[in-house]
Every structure is written in C-alpha cells, then in structure tokens.
C-alpha cells in the first residue's frame, strides 16, 4: 500500500461522532430539531459540571477512537440533558466538540455556550478566541433525543443519551501564512507543493507519512526561510 504523505500543519475540524444502530450524526453548531417526546431533568450546569474534557492533537477519526482513548463518559443522561464540561486551555484560542452515543432514532443539539471560572458567559458556538491560558472554562450544550410513535411501535422505546465524549483543540497560530497547498500521485511517489506569503522564525516544514491517517512517522524535513514577506514556493 502506498504511503500517504501530508504536510503537518495545525488544522482543526468541527466534527463529532455518533454511534447507534441506525445512523451516524455530526454534531454542528446551532442544530435545531423537534422537541423530545419525553422531558427529563437536565444533567449538569456551569456551577455543577459533568466532568473534565481532554485536549486532542488530531481530529478524532471515529466514535470508537474517542471511546478507546478515554474521552467518553458513560452515564444515563436521559432524553434532553444539558451537559457541561470543564477544560484548562494552554492557548488563547480553542475549538471544541463532542462525540456521543444514544439509543433513540432522533437527536438534535443547541445552545453551545462557554463560561468563564465565575460562570459568566464568554460566548456561544464551537470556536473561541481571547481566552486566558491556565484558566478553567466550562462548555455546555443541550441535547434532545426522541422516538416517534413509529419508532416506538417497531423498535421499542428509547432511554436517550448514554455517552458523551467531549474534546478540544488548543489552536496554535502557524509561523507562516500559507496561500496554497496541493499534492498529486506521480507514479511511485507523491508530490507535494505549497506556497507561503510570509514566514516568521520558520525553521522547517515537517513531512510525515501514514498508512491509516492516525499513526504518523517522520519522512523528511524541508528547510523554511526563517523570516520572509514575499511569496515562496516549495
């Protein structure tokens, strides 16, 4: 199998994962849906969070990966919980998301909110800037899960959410302004090309390869320009 090559740059992805027997759902900002058939007490709050979340340096490839790497928190969250998770960033900018599992046919999410250490609202969404590294923050969101009468009749009743797997990225600014990057297969090799508009104290570009997109090994390093304010082609 030909190795896949990738230029290691700090990129982020806003993806969550769902595991159930019927569908796969992506967790996105401002999802709205039908109200749940049954209402239950919400699980947590900023003042009483459900637990900590862990940082990740890669985009989680699946719910199973989150589960096997200790990101998941199994519990009986019910049909319409609010879950809240704490974290301590090491950078001033973060991107947050969560995997989840459930046994209902329908789920939706809303009200993604970030609070500071006094439970004052910082903002809403999945990405936040202007944070204080080392300070504790709490991220909350609402989940709704339900079955229709058809689902109950043919598949039986559901209990709601049974797992949440929150994670976050510490977004680190690149020392370069990348304006173009592409690659192509040229027989027995892959060719990578990229262009920078500026570089600040940029020592080198690290080229890694992977056979599965998860585990990487260093292939080579390409020297950077150090400091530059002109277009450079690699």
N, C-alpha and C positions, 0 to 999 in steps of 0.2 A: 504494500500500500504506500503510495507516495506521501511523504510527509507534507503537512500543511504548514505554510510559513505565515507569520504575522508580525508586523511591527508593533512592539509593545508600547502603546500609548495609553494614558489614563482616560478611559472612556467609561460612561455609565449607561445603564439600561434600566428602564422603568418597567420591569416585568415581575409578575408574581405567578404562582402556580397553584393549581387546584388538583386534588386527586379525588375522584369518585368513580362510580361505575358507569356513568352515562356521559360525562362531558368534561372538558377542560376549559377553565375560565381564567382570563387575565385580569388582574387587579389594576384598575386605572383610576385616575383622579376623577372625581365628580360623577361616578356611576349612579344612576338612579334606576329604580325598579318598582315593582308592585310591593305594597305593604305585605308583611308576612301574615299568614293565616292565623297564627297564634303569637301573642306577645309574651315575653318573659322579662324579668329584671335584667338590667344591663350588668355586664360582668365587672367592669372596672371604671376608674376615673383618674384624672390627673392627680388627685390627692391620695388615691389608693390604686396605683397601677398594678397590672397583672404580672409584671416582671421585667427584667432587662432584655434588650436586644443586642445582638452581636454584629460587629463590623465584618464586611467581606471585601476581599480584594478582587474578586471575579464576579461576573454575572452568574448567579446560580442557574445551572442548566436544567434543573428539574425539581419537583417537589421531593423526590426520593433523595436527591443530593442534600437538600436542606435538612431532611429528616436524619440522614446518616451522619451529618456533620454537626449535629447538636443545636440546630436553630429552632426546632419545633417545641411547642408547649402543649401537650395533650391535656384536655380538660373538657368538662361539659359546659360549653359556653351558651347553649340554648339557641333559640331561633333568631333573636335580634339583639346581640350584645354590642356594647361599646367596649372595645379593648384598648388598653393604654400600655405603652412600653417605654422604658427609660433607656437613655444612652448618654455617653460622655464623648463628644467628638474630639478628634485631635486636629481638625482643621476648621476653618470658619464657614465652610460650605459642605453640605451633605445632601445625599439623595437617599430616600427611604422607601421601602416596600415590604411586602409580606406574602409568604405563601400561606395556604390554608387548606383544610380538608373538611368535608361535610357529608351528610347522608340525605340531603334534600335535593329535589330536582332543580330548584331555582335559587340563585344567590345574587345579591347586589351590595354595593358599598357606597358610602358617602361620608361627608364631614371629616375629612382628613385634617387634623389640627395639631399644631406644635405649640407646646407650652414651655416657659422657662422654669427655673427652680422655685419660683413663687406661684406657679400655676397661672401666670398671666399669658394671654395668647400672643404668640410670636407671629403666626401666620397660618395659612392653610395650603394644602397641596402635598406634593411628594418631594419637592426640592426646596432647600432653604439656604440662604446666604446671610452673612453678617453675624454668625454665631460666635460665641466665646469658647475657644478650645479649653477643655478641662472642666467646663460647667455641665451640670446634669440637666438634660432636657427630657420632656415626655411627649410622645407622639400618640395620638388617639384617632380611632376611626370607628364608624358604625357599620355593622354588618346586618343584613337581612337575609333570611333563608326561609323557604316555604315550599310546600307541595300544593298543587291544585287538587281538586276533587278527583280528577282523572288519575293523578299520580297516586293518591291515597288508595283508590279503588284497585289499581292494578299492581302497585308495588308496595303498598303498606305505608303507614305513617313514618315520618322522619323525626329526628330529635334536634337537628340544627348543626351548628359548627362543633367540631370535635378536636380541632387542632389549628393553631396559628403559628407561623414561622417568620417573625419579623427580622429584618436585616437592614443594614445601611452601608453606604459608601462614604468615606471621607474623600471629598473631591479635592484633588491637589492640582493646582494650576501648572500646566506644562511650561517648560522654559522656552518653548518655541511657539510660533504662530504657523500652524500647518494649513496650507491652502489647497493641497491636492495630495491624494494617495491612491494608487491603484496597483494591481498585480495581475499577471497572466501566466498561463502554462506555456512554456516554450520547450516542448519535447520532454527531456528528462529533468528539467529544472523549472522552478517557479521564479519569475522575475518581478521584483518589487520596485516601484518608482514613487518618490514623494518629493514635494516642493515645500520649502519654508519661506515665509515672507520676512521673518525676524527670528533671531535666536539670542538668548541671554544666558551666558555662562553655560552653554550647552557642550558637554564633553563628548558624548557619543550617543548613538542610537543602538539599542539592543535588539537584535533579531533572534526570535525564538521559533521553535517548531513544535508541533504537537500532532499526534495521531488521532486524538479523540476530542480536542478542543477544551480539555480540562487540565491535563497534566502537560507541562511545557518544559523544554530543555533549551539551553542557550545554543545557538548555531554560530553566530558571529556578532561582531560589533563594528559599526560604521562610525568613523570619527565625525563629530559635529564641527561647526565653525567657531565655537566659542561664543563670540558676540558678532551679530550681523544685523543690518537693517535693510538688506537687499534680497531679492529673490535668489534662492539657492536650490539647485536641482540634484537629487540623489537617485 
